[in-house]
């Protein structure tokens, strides 16, 4: 059922086995990350990018993601 004005956190489901919030979040993140990457590849392919150009875009995406995570977790003690 589509959720026009709600978020996924408003959904309730009954599971067959006991699980943790961390396990559910990890599964949802993995599914969304893979699907998002495929959508980005198809989008850039539709724009006319060559396969090597798309690979380089993903390489830059990953490198800058690592840099962002490293800098975002680094607390120099300011403030």
MOVENBEL-V763816 format. One record per helix or strand of 2 or more residues. SS is the DSSP state (2 for helix, 1 for strand). FROM is the first residue (numbers start at 1). TO is the last residue. If there is no record, write none. Layout:
# MOVENBEL-V763816
ss:SS from:FROM to:TO
ss:SS from:FROM to:TO
This chain:
# MOVENBEL-V763816
ss:2 from:8 to:10
ss:2 from:21 to:46
ss:2 from:51 to:73
